[in-house]
């Protein structure tokens, strides 16, 4: 996964900013409340 989509090419979930947005929309559509969602991020890498 790459961190940010720079606006060129196709905006796919392989980019972090696109994937997070899609994930949040899906969670909310399934009944989650945004104010109760907690994110925990572990690790990382160098591309």
N, CA, C and O atoms as a printed pandas DataFrame, in Angstrom:
     atom_number atom_name residue_name chain_id  residue_number  x_coord  y_coord  z_coord
0              1         N          UNK        A               1    0.840   -1.171    0.000
1              2        CA          UNK        A               1    0.000    0.000    0.000
2              3         C          UNK        A               1    0.890    1.242    0.000
3              4         O          UNK        A               1    1.869    1.325    0.742
4              5         N          UNK        A               2    0.541    2.166   -0.816
5              6        CA          UNK        A               2    1.254    3.437   -0.884
6              7         C          UNK        A               2    0.513    4.469   -0.044
7              8         O          UNK        A               2   -0.709    4.386    0.082
8              9         N          UNK        A               3    1.216    5.437    0.533
9             10        CA          UNK        A               3    0.564    6.363    1.455
10            11         C          UNK        A               3   -0.467    7.298    0.838
11            12         O          UNK        A               3   -1.554    7.461    1.392
12            13         N          UNK        A               4   -0.155    7.912   -0.288
13            14        CA          UNK        A               4   -1.064    8.925   -0.848
14            15         C          UNK        A               4   -1.201    8.792   -2.351
15            16         O          UNK        A               4   -0.236    8.508   -3.060
16            17         N          UNK        A               5   -2.423    9.005   -2.823
17            18        CA          UNK        A               5   -2.689    9.105   -4.252
18            19         C          UNK        A               5   -2.420   10.539   -4.649
19            20         O          UNK        A               5   -2.951   11.462   -4.030
20            21         N          UNK        A               6   -1.606   10.745   -5.670
21            22        CA          UNK        A               6   -1.216   12.103   -6.066
22            23         C          UNK        A               6   -2.140   12.739   -7.091
23            24         O          UNK        A               6   -1.871   13.847   -7.554
24            25         N          UNK        A               7   -3.218   12.064   -7.451
25            26        CA          UNK        A               7   -4.175   12.644   -8.384
26            27         C          UNK        A               7   -4.000   12.190   -9.821
27            28         O          UNK        A               7   -4.865   12.450  -10.657
28            29         N          UNK        A               8   -2.901   11.517  -10.126
29            30        CA          UNK        A               8   -2.732   11.028  -11.494
30            31         C          UNK        A               8   -3.031    9.541  -11.528
31            32         O          UNK        A               8   -2.741    8.821  -10.573
32            33         N          UNK        A               9   -3.606    9.086  -12.617
33            34        CA          UNK        A               9   -3.973    7.679  -12.731
34            35         C          UNK        A               9   -5.266    7.376  -11.992
35            36         O          UNK        A               9   -6.026    8.278  -11.641
36            37         N          UNK        A              10   -5.501    6.097  -11.762
37            38        CA          UNK        A              10   -6.732    5.634  -11.139
38            39         C          UNK        A              10   -6.622    5.666   -9.616
39            40         O          UNK        A              10   -5.626    5.212   -9.054
40            41         N          UNK        A              11   -7.640    6.200   -8.952
41            42        CA          UNK        A              11   -7.665    6.265   -7.477
42            43         C          UNK        A              11   -8.127    4.918   -6.928
43            44         O          UNK        A              11   -9.326    4.711   -6.740
44            45         N          UNK        A              12   -7.205    4.010   -6.671
45            46        CA          UNK        A              12   -7.534    2.678   -6.173
46            47         C          UNK        A              12   -7.186    2.560   -4.691
47            48         O          UNK        A              12   -6.424    3.374   -4.170
48            49         N          UNK        A              13   -7.741    1.551   -4.003
49            50        CA          UNK        A              13   -7.444    1.360   -2.580
50            51         C          UNK        A              13   -6.004    0.937   -2.263
51            52         O          UNK        A              13   -5.678    0.696   -1.101
52            53         N          UNK        A              14   -5.152    0.845   -3.268
53            54        CA          UNK        A              14   -3.746    0.566   -2.946
54            55         C          UNK        A              14   -3.073    1.795   -2.331
55            56         O          UNK        A              14   -1.963    1.713   -1.806
56            57         N          UNK        A              15   -3.767    2.934   -2.406
57            58        CA          UNK        A              15   -3.279    4.161   -1.786
58            59         C          UNK        A              15   -3.988    4.344   -0.447
59            60         O          UNK        A              15   -5.210    4.218   -0.365
60            61         N          UNK        A              16   -3.228    4.638    0.594
61            62        CA          UNK        A              16   -3.772    4.745    1.941
62            63         C          UNK        A              16   -4.909    5.726    2.093
63            64         O          UNK        A              16   -5.920    5.406    2.719
64            65         N          UNK        A              17   -4.766    6.919    1.534
65            66        CA          UNK        A              17   -5.829    7.917    1.704
66            67         C          UNK        A              17   -7.126    7.491    1.007
67            68         O          UNK        A              17   -8.207    7.864    1.463
68            69         N          UNK        A              18   -7.050    6.741   -0.058
69            70        CA          UNK        A              18   -8.247    6.246   -0.737
70            71         C          UNK        A              18   -8.829    5.064    0.033
71            72         O          UNK        A              18  -10.044    4.981    0.209
72            73         N          UNK        A              19   -7.977    4.152    0.493
73            74        CA          UNK        A              19   -8.428    2.957    1.217
74            75         C          UNK        A              19   -9.133    3.312    2.522
75            76         O          UNK        A              19  -10.162    2.718    2.845
76            77         N          UNK        A              20   -8.602    4.259    3.267
77            78        CA          UNK        A              20   -9.205    4.652    4.548
78            79         C          UNK        A              20  -10.582    5.252    4.315
79            80         O          UNK        A              20  -11.521    4.956    5.053
80            81         N          UNK        A              21  -10.709    6.088    3.302
81            82        CA          UNK        A              21  -11.994    6.709    2.991
82            83         C          UNK        A              21  -13.039    5.644    2.633
83            84         O          UNK        A              21  -14.175    5.702    3.102
84            85         N          UNK        A              22  -12.645    4.670    1.797
85            86        CA          UNK        A              22  -13.566    3.597    1.412
86            87         C          UNK        A              22  -13.931    2.729    2.614
87            88         O          UNK        A              22  -15.085    2.327    2.760
88            89         N          UNK        A              23  -12.957    2.440    3.472
89            90        CA          UNK        A              23  -13.204    1.640    4.661
90            91         C          UNK        A              23  -14.208    2.325    5.585
91            92         O          UNK        A              23  -15.141    1.685    6.068
92            93         N          UNK        A              24  -14.025    3.615    5.831
93            94        CA          UNK        A              24  -14.951    4.350    6.694
94            95         C          UNK        A              24  -16.362    4.371    6.115
95            96         O          UNK        A              24  -17.332    4.185    6.850
96            97         N          UNK        A              25  -16.489    4.594    4.819
97            98        CA          UNK        A              25  -17.807    4.601    4.183
98            99         C          UNK        A              25  -18.484    3.237    4.332
99           100         O          UNK        A              25  -19.683    3.165    4.601
100          101         N          UNK        A              26  -17.722    2.162    4.159
101          102        CA          UNK        A              26  -18.277    0.814    4.278
102          103         C          UNK        A              26  -18.703    0.536    5.719
103          104         O          UNK        A              26  -19.775   -0.025    5.947
104          105         N          UNK        A              27  -17.880    0.920    6.685
105          106        CA          UNK        A              27  -18.223    0.710    8.094
106          107         C          UNK        A              27  -19.504    1.451    8.463
107          108         O          UNK        A              27  -20.368    0.896    9.142
108          109         N          UNK        A              28  -19.630    2.688    8.024
109          110        CA          UNK        A              28  -20.822    3.489    8.321
110          111         C          UNK        A              28  -22.048    2.886    7.633
111          112         O          UNK        A              28  -23.130    2.858    8.218
112          113         N          UNK        A              29  -21.890    2.406    6.403
113          114        CA          UNK        A              29  -23.022    1.802    5.691
114          115         C          UNK        A              29  -23.487    0.509    6.358
115          116         O          UNK        A              29  -24.632    0.094    6.184
116          117         N          UNK        A              30  -22.596   -0.125    7.123
117          118        CA          UNK        A              30  -22.943   -1.366    7.821
118          119         C          UNK        A              30  -23.444   -1.108    9.239
119          120         O          UNK        A              30  -23.725   -2.050    9.980
120          121         N          UNK        A              31  -23.557    0.185    9.625
121          122        CA          UNK        A              31  -24.153    0.512   10.909
122          123         C          UNK        A              31  -23.223    1.079   11.967
123          124         O          UNK        A              31  -23.675    1.405   13.065
124          125         N          UNK        A              32  -21.946    1.203   11.671
125          126        CA          UNK        A              32  -21.015    1.784   12.640
126          127         C          UNK        A              32  -21.246    3.278   12.760
127          128         O          UNK        A              32  -21.737    3.919   11.831
128          129         N          UNK        A              33  -20.893    3.822   13.898
129          130        CA          UNK        A              33  -20.963    5.274   14.093
130          131         C          UNK        A              33  -19.547    5.829   14.065
131          132         O          UNK        A              33  -18.655    5.303   14.731
132          133         N          UNK        A              34  -19.342    6.894   13.293
133          134        CA          UNK        A              34  -18.001    7.471   13.148
134          135         C          UNK        A              34  -17.386    7.870   14.484
135          136         O          UNK        A              34  -16.178    7.736   14.676
136          137         N          UNK        A              35  -18.210    8.357   15.410
137          138        CA          UNK        A              35  -17.670    8.818   16.687
138          139         C          UNK        A              35  -17.236    7.661   17.589
139          140         O          UNK        A              35  -16.623    7.897   18.630
140          141         N          UNK        A              36  -17.540    6.419   17.212
141          142        CA          UNK        A              36  -17.137    5.273   18.019
142          143         C          UNK        A              36  -16.041    4.435   17.354
143          144         O          UNK        A              36  -15.637    3.411   17.905
144          145         N          UNK        A              37  -15.561    4.844   16.199
145          146        CA          UNK        A              37  -14.512    4.104   15.497
146          147         C          UNK        A              37  -13.153    4.547   16.023
147          148         O          UNK        A              37  -12.861    5.740   16.104
148          149         N          UNK        A              38  -12.332    3.569   16.377
149          150        CA          UNK        A              38  -10.979    3.827   16.869
150          151         C          UNK        A              38   -9.994    3.116   15.932
151          152         O          UNK        A              38  -10.168    1.940   15.615
152          153         N          UNK        A              39   -8.984    3.825   15.504
153          154        CA          UNK        A              39   -7.971    3.230   14.616
154          155         C          UNK        A              39   -6.674    3.033   15.385
155          156         O          UNK        A              39   -6.245    3.903   16.142
156          157         N          UNK        A              40   -6.058    1.878   15.180
157          158        CA          UNK        A              40   -4.745    1.588   15.754
158          159         C          UNK        A              40   -3.842    1.178   14.593
159          160         O          UNK        A              40   -4.169    0.271   13.827
160          161         N          UNK        A              41   -2.726    1.846   14.476
161          162        CA          UNK        A              41   -1.811    1.597   13.360
162          163         C          UNK        A              41   -0.512    1.051   13.921
163          164         O          UNK        A              41    0.062    1.621   14.849
164          165         N          UNK        A              42   -0.052   -0.053   13.357
165          166        CA          UNK        A              42    1.171   -0.710   13.815
166          167         C          UNK        A              42    2.132   -0.883   12.653
167          168         O          UNK        A              42    1.721   -1.064   11.507
168          169         N          UNK        A              43    3.392   -0.826   12.962
169          170        CA          UNK        A              43    4.409   -1.102   11.961
170          171         C          UNK        A              43    4.567   -0.001   10.953
171          172         O          UNK        A              43    4.222    1.155   11.197
172          173         N          UNK        A              44    5.086   -0.376    9.836
173          174        CA          UNK        A              44    5.308    0.583    8.771
174          175         C          UNK        A              44    6.416    0.055    7.877
175          176         O          UNK        A              44    7.022   -0.976    8.168
176          177         N          UNK        A              45    6.665    0.733    6.835
177          178        CA          UNK        A              45    7.666    0.278    5.896
178          179         C          UNK        A              45    8.194    1.456    5.101
179          180         O          UNK        A              45    7.659    2.563    5.161
180          181         N          UNK        A              46    9.215    1.200    4.383
181          182        CA          UNK        A              46    9.760    2.206    3.490
182          183         C          UNK        A              46    9.584    1.709    2.077
183          184         O          UNK        A              46   10.079    0.638    1.725
184          185         N          UNK        A              47    8.881    2.476    1.261
185          186        CA          UNK        A              47    8.596    2.034   -0.110
186          187         C          UNK        A              47    9.799    2.312   -0.982
187          188         O          UNK        A              47    9.777    2.018   -2.177
